[in-house]
Amino acid sequence: MSETSEGLTHAGVVRGLAGAMFRGALIPTVATVVLGVVVFGVLNGVPGALGALVGGLVIIASSLATLWLMHRTAVLEVHFVMAAALGGFMLKMLVLLGVMILLRDVEFLHTNSVAITMVATILVTAAAEARASKRTRTPSVIPAAPGDPA
């Protein structure tokens, strides 16, 4: 990897972004899961609390897998990082669908508590990670159009 004039590498920038996304999403994500456990525990008893906990933990694991993928692919060329991100996203969606299908017949989990907590946690985590990503200063290159002076 070539270094920029500031001494940063592409891998360093990607890893820094992953760290910022983790820190930015940690508190809102955990708060969403705790809120889901409390609300669904009150509404549906122990099965609701357990369902919310399981749903939230599945999404937290999913988010951590994304950040792990960012760390592991950071040293690759940019187009490989993008391909890994797209492939990781598709695989994650299939795994989450499979988990939701498998958990719907588990008797000691309230199905709607699992599903609603999963959706809420996905939305909050994605928004928090996007916000952290936007706030993180990452160097970028804007290529010149053909014919523009360099």
N, C-alpha and C positions, 0 to 999 in steps of 0.2 A: 504494500500500500504506500502510495506517495503521501508525503506530509504537506499540509497547507503552510502558508506563510506564518501562521500562528502556532505551528507545531502540532496541530491536531490531525489525527488520522480518521479515516472513515469509520474504522472499527471503534475508536474511542468515542466518536460522536454518537454512533448507534447504541453503544453500551451506556453512555451518559443519558441518552433519551430513554432507554429502558428503565434506568434507575429513577429518573424523574417521573416516569409514568407510574412506577411502583409506589413511590412516595406519595404522589398525588392521588392515587386511587385507594390507598390502604385504609384510611379512616372512613371515607364515605362508603366503601364496600363493606367493611366490617359493621358499620352502623346500620346499613341496610339489612344485613343478615340478622343482626340482633333484634332490630325492629320487627322483622318477619317472624322470628321465633316468638317474641312476646305477643304480637298481635294474633298470630295463628294459634299460639298456645292458649290464649284467652278464648278465642272463638271456637277452637276445635279440640281443646285438651292436649294431652300428650301426643297423640298422632299428628296433630297440627304443628306442634312445636318441633317434633322430630322431622316431619316433612319439610318444614322451613329450614331447619338446620342442614339437612341432607342436600336440599336444593341449593342453598347458599354455598355450602362447601364444594359442591360440584362446579359451580361457577367460579369460585375462588381458584380452584385447581386449574380450571380452563384458562383463566387470566394469567396465572403463574406460568402455565405452559407456553403462552404467547411470549411472555417476557423472556423465558428461557430460550425460546427459538430465536429471539432477537439477539441474545448474547452469543448463541452458538453460530449464527450465520453472519455475525458482524464482520468477520475477517474476509468474507467472500466479496466478489465484485457486486456492484449495485444491482445489476439485473438478476443475479442469483438470489440476492436478498429479497427482491420483490417477488420472484417466483416462489421462494420458500414461504414468504408471508401469505401469498395467495393459496398455496397448497396447504399451509398450516390452518388457514381460516376455513377452507373447505373441509379438511379433516376434522377440525374442531366442531363444526356444525353437524357433521354426520355423527360424531361421538355424542354430542349433546342430545341429538334426536334419539339415538339409541338408548341413552341413559333414561331419557324421559319415557320412552316406550317400556323399558324394563321396570322402571319404578312405579308405573301406573297400577300394577297388580300386587304390589307389596302391601299386605294387610295392615301393618302397624304404622304406615305412613299415610297421611291425608293427602290425596292426589292433588287437589287444588292448591293446597299449601305449598307443596313441592313446586308446582308449575308457576304459581304467581310469584313466589320468592325467587325462582330462577330468572324469570323475566325481569323483575324489578332489579335484581342484582346485576344482570347483564347490562341493562340500561344505565344504571348508576355507574358501574365500573367503566363502561365504554365512554360515557360522558366525562368522567373524571380523568381517564387516560388521555382523551382528546384535549381536554383543557390543559393538562400538564404538558402535553406535547406542544400545544400552541404557545404556551408560556416559555418553553425551553428555547434558549437561543442556539439554533443549529445553523452552521454555515451552509450556504447553498450556492450553487453555480447556476447562473442564468445564461444559457448559450446565446451567442449572437446570431441574428438572422443572417442568411447568406447575403453577402454584399455589404453588410454593416462594417464600419471600420473597427478594428480590434482594440 
